[in-house]
Amino acid sequence: MSPSPVPPARGATVRGALEAELASAPETGLTAKELSALVGISEKDVAGHLEHLEKSLKAGGAALEVIPAECLACGFVFRDRKRLSKPGSCPECSSTRIDPPAFRIR
């Protein structure tokens, strides 16, 4: 078993670090898993921080853009989903092979 990776040193708050990573995100955005590795927090904590960051960005005139999750089996796109976490299964085909949502700042 390999040792767990050491998170990068943070000079800013977690949300500040998330904002910085999202501001420089590629056009395809960054997933919660990618953000957790970049910022050094657990993947489960990312969604909660993004919810708060979304409010802060809105107050500052920016917005958190969510590129919706998509079912890899049937192609269903979770356009109307409000939660920022990855869905557990597809409502159309019940598959659990889901491409997670990605995020960026616009």
C-alpha positions, 0 to 999 in steps of 0.5 A: 500500500502506497503512502497517502499523498502529502497535500500542498501547503496552503497560504490562503483559506480553503475557499480562497485556494479553491477560487484561485484554482477555479479561476485558472481552470481549463475550459472543461472545468475541474472535478471535485476529485481534481480540486481536492488533490490541488487544494489538499482537502477531502473530496467530500468536503469540496461540495460544501466549500463550493456552495459557500464559494458560490455565494461569495462569487455571486456577491462579487459579480462572478459566478460558479459555473457547473458543467453537469454530470453525465451518465456514461451508459445512456448519455443522460445529462443532469442539467437540473441538479442543484447539488454539487456532489456527484449523483449516485445513479442515473434516473434513466437507466439506473447505471452508476457509471457517472461522469462527475460534474466539473466547475469553473468560475466565469 
